Amino acid sequence: MKKGTKWVLWILGTLLAAIFINFYMNQFSFAYALITVLLFVFMGWGFIAKLKNDVRQYEDHYRRESQSYLDDIEKYTR
């Protein structure tokens, strides 16, 4: 397992444990605040994954277009 993944799992596990402990101790507002933080973390994670996917799609499209353009030039200049 990668070092970064290990840290993320530890942080998420600690955050979930803190949420359960705060509900158990009747600290509802703090528990709901931690749930909000958890939702923001997942939304940020999804945004980063979507951004990486969009960049990869753009690079693939650009590579395909430039390759087909070079193939057309090679085909008609021989």
N, C-alpha and C positions, 0 to 999 in steps of 0.2 A: 504494500500500500504506500502511496506517495506521502511525503511528509506533510504537504499542504492539506491533503484529504484527511489525514489523521487529525490535524488541528481543527478542521471544520467540524468533523464528527464529535470531537471533544467539546467544542463550543456549543454545538446544537444539543448535545446530550445534557450539558450543564444547564443550558437555558430551559430545556424541558423539565429537568429536575427542579429548577427554581420555580417554574410555573406550578407544578404539582405541590411543592412545599408551601407556596404562598396561598394556594387554595385551601390547603389543609389548615393553615394558621389563620384563616379568615381574613387574609389581606387581599381582597378581591380586586381592588383598584390597581395594585401593583402587579398582580397576576395578569390582569387584562392588558396592562401596559406592556408586559413582556410578550404576550401573545401578539400584540401589535408590532413589536420589534421583530418577532419571528416572521410575521407576514411580510414586513418590509424586506427582510433578508431574502425570503423566497422570491418576492417580486423583483428584487435587484438581480438575483441569480438568473431568473428567467429572462430579464432584459439583456444581460450579458450574453447568455446563450443565443438569443435571437440575433443580437448584434454580430456575434461571431459567424452565425449561419448566413446572415445577409452579406457580410464581407466575403465569405467563401463562395457564395453564389455569384457575386459580382466578379470575383477573380476568375472563376471557372468560365463565366460567360465571356469575359474579355479575352481569356486565353483561347477559347474556341473561335471567337470572331477573328482574332488576329491570325490564328493558324489557317482558317479557311481563306482569309485574304491572301496569305502567302502561298497557299496551294493554288489559288486561281492565277496568281502571277506566274508561278512555275509552269502551270499547265499551258498557258497561252504564249509564253515567251520562248518556248523551245523550238 
